[in-house]
Amino acid sequence: MDISNFPTSYLLMTIGVMILLSAYFSGTETAMMALNRYRLRHLVKRGNRGAKKADSMLQRQDRLLGVILVGNNLVNFSAATVATVIGFQLMGDTGVLLAPWVLTLVFLIFAEVAPKTLAAERPESWALRAVFILHPLQRLLMPAVAMVNVVSNALVKPFLPRKSEDDDQLTTDELKTVVVEGATSVGERQSMLTRILDLESVTVNDIMVPKAEIAAIDIEDELSTILNVASASQHTLLPIYKDSFDNVLGILHLRRMARLIFQEDFSKADLLQLTREPYYVPEATPLHTQLFNFQREKQRFALVVDEYGDIQGIVTLEDILEEIVGEFTSDYAANMPEISPQDDGSFVIDGMAVLRDINRALRWDLPMNGPKTLSGLVLEHLETIPETNVCLRLGEYQIETLQIKDNIVKTINVRRQSPVSTPDEEPEQDEAVASTPDDSETTG
């Protein structure tokens, strides 16, 4: 049969069908590769038939690409042959020369760019329908696909890295990006998810209550003093120590202490019998690990120790939960007595206030990679204990010491300002000047 004698109208219809087939293969390739794998697995769990077929085919991407490319190239080269015949029928030898150029332009628009753009915009809708044709077609073309895969895999194998089991696993930062950009949760729920992911990078040392700020009972005090401390405490768990806080005898739950109040007389020994053994944790323990440790040990209160075994502070289960859900108050700054706002926009802050709490209350970004308290931050940058009050600037924060006592900066005034810089000069990050005696008074 001489194909050149075929009616031109039939040949043009054949070209039209091949354009549709080529568009199907091109769009399906883009859609399958652009599928969200985690969304796909979710649909598989829900029993979606198209998702199950797509997930099964994506397990062997070489076979998937093989059947798509075999079908696409078969259609494209067949179309080139038919286009050559049409060109010869219409324009003779000139038509044979023009046919590849015209066919390339038509296929590029209608069989490549347009379907791939549509598939990239709606990969799930396209792919989950296309697999019902692609799956049986893969079985039909399996011999040709297998031969192509054997040869192509042998060629690319030396250039492929060895695949590990963790290649398909998301890192913490990648998962955080998925939560922030792809999650449907909004507001506080989404923030909670990101905070959970941050637990791994935050340690007990970052959130602990420093030793100097811990409310505790000295067993050497009079019973009346002990009762006053217990009644004035805002906490239900209080450490009991002897002489110094480095010698903690036990942890007292105030609810147990209530039993002794109704007795006519009770001794300190009775009080100590109500305590439980202290629970110690290293200061470098990540919060997600400590959360599980609290659960395993059935504890909610721990003493934080450094590498030498010295007590540095305390951490509670509530402290870790607040890192996840946020503070249990809508106005955190208003409930921090260490921070006092001033009329000029500055803040008078207790030097022992924890930097993490300050940043959270005022939405600042004071550096936390070194000292944990504001006083420690000032002394670190001064590299000395000042004899008189000083002013210094750390980035966009203007800091002025107001009271220095016992080698600690007791009170500090902090003002946040916009960074000052010129095109030729970088802003000064750490500058300190002494205050005049008339401006402030140093307590020695």
Secondary structure by P-SEA (a helix, b strand, c coil): cccccccaaaaaaaaaaaaaaaaaaaaaaaaaaaccaaaaaaaaaaccaaaaaaaaaaacaaaaaaaaaaaaaaaaaaaaaaaaaaaaaccaaaaaaaaaaaaaaaaaccccaaaaaaaaacaaaaaaaaaaaaaaaaaaaaaaaaaaaaaaaaaacccccccccccccccaaaaaaaaacccccccaaaaaaaaaaacccccccccccccccbbbbcccccaaaaaaaaaaccccbbbbbccccccccccccccccccccccccccaaaaaaacccbbbbbccccaaaaaaaaaaacccbbbbbcccccccccccaaaaaaaaccccccccccccccccccccccccccccccaaaaaaaacccccccccccaaaaaaaaaccccccccccccccbbbbbcccccccccbbbbbbbccccccccccccbbbbbbccccccccc
